[in-house]
């Protein structure tokens, strides 16, 4: 279980409070108005920002001060998910070993992961030689080999068209099923939440609420969410 | 507060910054402490100060005045070879000064083509030694720089403003008053002050074309006090004067806040409606042609004379070439060892960039005298001539290297810092796999500049070298001093080819296999 225990953060005029827990393996959407702190919440969990107060716990262990790479999360960003000068296989391999000195078995795992996301034989290419969708797939292959307890997605497919985005969300689901990982996904689209996340965290008015059932939340939105959804 | 996605290690940058600051401030301190103020400044010292300021002022004003029509022509004309000319305007930066001086001598010197022509038509000859020559050489080096700075000003004028002017039916007079003059009022003083600062601390030009009671700069006076009289106290006193001069000039230049982008984005031609007309077209044509000839002919002369001189060179030239090559590589290595950690640290804390300013505010001769004062009691400074040269050259290249590297390092940290952090890549793996490959281009460019600058430098080595040791520029100077002009031209060709070759090789190496 991932717990944010009375976490508080203040940056100038911006403030965020979070006191919530996410079950292991749960799939949770993070929605709310722009600037409310959705990405900040993910940054707190990923370890890019330290909270002013409170603790972040994973299975009862305090990881508030842990370095981003030491946390049980794999993260995909809006862009810059691949290093352009490294091959696709090397980019995926970084999820296994930081110095890229991979063993034979590890190299096989990279190949398998690439095959799993439909990029068989693309390992030697550079990201620039891939389409936008293929780049997302390559990043997902790395998430696959990282094999962390939670996958954090910060609007990762915003640059893709609707059909491609749906395809990628399906692929994310398959990856989650395979690894048993949980999911936290920031999205502007309530439809994404319905599609992939049974639960939703609403971030609004300086608070990140504990996760509730997505269906109920979207069918009976509280005022802040209603204003945002329009 | 944001912890910063990537934990960048700042201490290596801190160590490098402290080394640079210690070297520069330490030598300055050594110079000031060693200075013998007892006798004060004599009349000849005051003459040197006056000459230094006067020649720098003249050089700055002339360079800028000549650059304005060239920059205007380049800004408003599109023609084949325009891009090549703009690229060529960057070349003097790495052109060894002594090579240019030799080229100017072969055009404007006693036996130069200009005087041959003047004699032929029966006119009096021109004299290149003294104030004329010093200013001529400075103008040669700085017209291209001024042109680039002013061209940049022209290109920063939004295209809409020219379109608006066309709509309003502006004639040349309104055009000048409303659009061009305000820009020139900003760009011209800036260019002038930068050139003034450069000319204050230029040594090689004064050494080769100046001299005597009426054309000695402070730097040259330092060299003479040191080299001919071996009067360390007086050299240190003059060096203190030079610190003040360079400091004031650097402050002036800083206030004008330079932002030369090494010619990036200068290939846009401003389309404007008032550039037609035979008068303007021919003015532009003459400006560009004259500037190109002024810059090219001396170099071509050196190349032609040097090709013949290659066979008349004494063996020392080749030895000196090898020595210079090694010094240039060592200097590049030292520069990288200093610049890279500082650039990495500067990516998270901008204050580190200020270290580069030390290099701008220091003059090689002053550092040289300071190092001599420090080394003299403990070791034989002459035995350390080459390592000291490599070190000082590296520190001199540092400000340029930092300007080139800091931005790209920051981009890598900003674009890929969080991804690196979330994957847990740090330390050496990050350097090797992420930073260095992303930085190849800028690293190659910075290394190329450092190597070429060191290869062509004639500064500290002139102070430290005994008759046994010489770098290629110094060897060339000695050949010129003994009137072996053909051999000197041969050495100039070797120097020219090595300098530009080193730059080309490093820059090219950095650009190969770079992916978006």
Contacts between the chains, C-beta under 8 A, distances in Angstrom:
chain1	res1	chain2	res2	distance
A	11	B	1	7.2
A	11	B	2	7.7
A	46	B	418	7.7
A	46	B	422	5.8
A	47	B	3	7.9
A	47	B	421	7.4
A	47	B	422	7.8
A	48	B	2	7.1
A	48	B	3	7.0
A	48	B	5	4.8
A	48	B	418	5.7
A	48	B	421	6.8
A	49	B	2	5.4
A	49	B	3	6.5
A	50	B	1	7.5
A	50	B	3	5.0
A	67	B	7	7.0
A	67	B	421	7.1
A	67	B	424	6.9
A	68	B	5	7.0
A	68	B	418	7.5
A	68	B	421	4.0
A	68	B	422	4.7
A	68	B	424	7.1
A	69	B	421	6.2
A	69	B	422	6.4
A	69	B	423	6.1
A	69	B	424	2.1
A	69	B	425	7.2
A	69	B	426	7.4
A	70	B	424	6.6
A	73	B	422	7.3
A	74	B	422	7.2
A	75	B	418	7.7
A	75	B	422	4.6
A	77	B	418	6.5
A	77	B	419	6.6
A	80	B	415	4.9
A	80	B	416	5.9
A	80	B	419	6.1
A	81	B	419	6.5
A	83	B	416	6.4
A	83	B	419	7.6
A	83	B	433	7.7
A	83	B	434	6.2
A	83	B	438	7.8
A	84	B	515	5.2
A	84	B	516	5.4
A	85	B	437	4.3
A	85	B	438	6.1
A	85	B	514	7.5
A	85	B	515	5.2
A	86	B	433	7.0
A	86	B	437	7.6
A	90	B	433	8.0
A	94	B	423	5.3
A	94	B	425	6.5
A	94	B	433	7.5
A	95	B	423	6.5
A	98	B	423	6.9
A	98	B	424	6.0
A	98	B	425	4.5
A	98	B	426	7.7
A	98	B	429	4.4
A	98	B	430	8.0
A	98	B	433	7.8
A	99	B	428	7.9
A	99	B	429	4.6
A	99	B	432	7.7
A	99	B	433	7.4
A	100	B	429	7.7
A	100	B	433	6.1
A	126	B	515	5.0
A	127	B	515	8.0
A	128	B	515	5.6
A	128	B	516	4.6
A	142	B	423	8.0
A	146	B	423	7.7
